């Protein structure tokens, strides 16, 4: 009994330290989202421009010329922001499975510390970034070291028994979330992680490759596809939302910050009060419902002309966000073997990173094109009328 109490106390202490570290990491990670438009405007000033910014500007101008659009500088920040968001996630896609696998070999703690130190270095670089090149370097450093969420997910899976892993996942990691060669065949990646137990090393489980294992692989593939598709759409909206509100409602950084606080608080209440209590057997159906909410939320946000309608769409968006990622992560964690959770969850998170690498670039390009088309149509109508 005494040994059990000591284990429980140690687990609680670990969870407290983990949550504290991840909350600080999250605050530093997410504070850049409402600042992106003003950051790009800052580096557009002549005294802060450098060769890299000029190269980005040339690429954007070339793209506008290729599609026959006028050169509108005020839309360049949308493309810049999408590219930087995609760059960060693409690097996370490369590093997340590697660091997750290393945590299986060398332990969670040292790899988590390395990840957090890398993130700290990126924030220090950002604080001293007087030129666009240094700012991009800080994003590269942060992307390569951003594996704290996947490693923390593995730690929670280690600490909680299987029947409680969903509760632990939602109460902690995904309150701190937000966080494969083109599509690198997620199927192949998940197959690899699922059958890694066939290596035959000591301590790794050994099972016959029977129908049960095949069913697990099929389920992992389905979860992988759903996770990729969801985060592709989600990240596209997440990274362009600040630019969208800046252009449509003339939001400044403070108003955009309130917007993210609204969604964050709503997600926190949902995850702490509802999502963490979802039984394991009902998570699959709840995820389907949450994914279905994405459609009306995106439509409402896209056509909102008043702030009340816009915030109604944001509320639906927050409900879906609060449910999908923690439930899918919990489902994957239950399917993974005890000795490969770090690698499996790392690969799963890397799918999300790939989606987040493609989503912002796709969405920002789409927003840029739509904005240019709208401007051109308005000018032509004005010429025709007058």
Helices and strands as residue ranges (DSSP letters): H 2-30, H 36-44, H 51-66, G 73-75, H 76-106, H 108-127, H 132-145, H 148-159, G 162-164, H 165-171, G 173-176, H 186-194, G 196-199, H 211-248, H 253-273, G 275-277, G 280-282, H 283-303, H 307-335, H 341-385
